[in-house]
Amino acid sequence: MHCIVAVAPDGAIGAAGRLAWDIPEDTRQFIALTEGGVMVEGPLCYAELGKALPNRGTGVVSRDPAKGFPGAERASTLAEAVALARNMP
């Protein structure tokens, strides 16, 4: 299992529900690194991407059972998401 985190020099990981920056090379590297694997993300990251990315499993951690995430599995806790990820192709 690998964790990919992007952090700005001031410690920020986002701003106003979006990434704090837009660097195309970072996006390309993220897509390449996660392809063929499984992503576990929060609902804001899912919303920022706009969909589950192709060619990888996707789990979204959300305590709201009414929320749906097309193309992804919802988990209530990080531990549940990790268990789901272990069983994804």
Secondary structure, DSSP 8 states (H G I E B T S, - for coil): --------TTS-S-BTTB-S---HHHHHHHHHHHTTSEEEE-HHHHHHH-S--TTSEEEEE-S-TT---TTSEEESSHHHHHHHHHT--
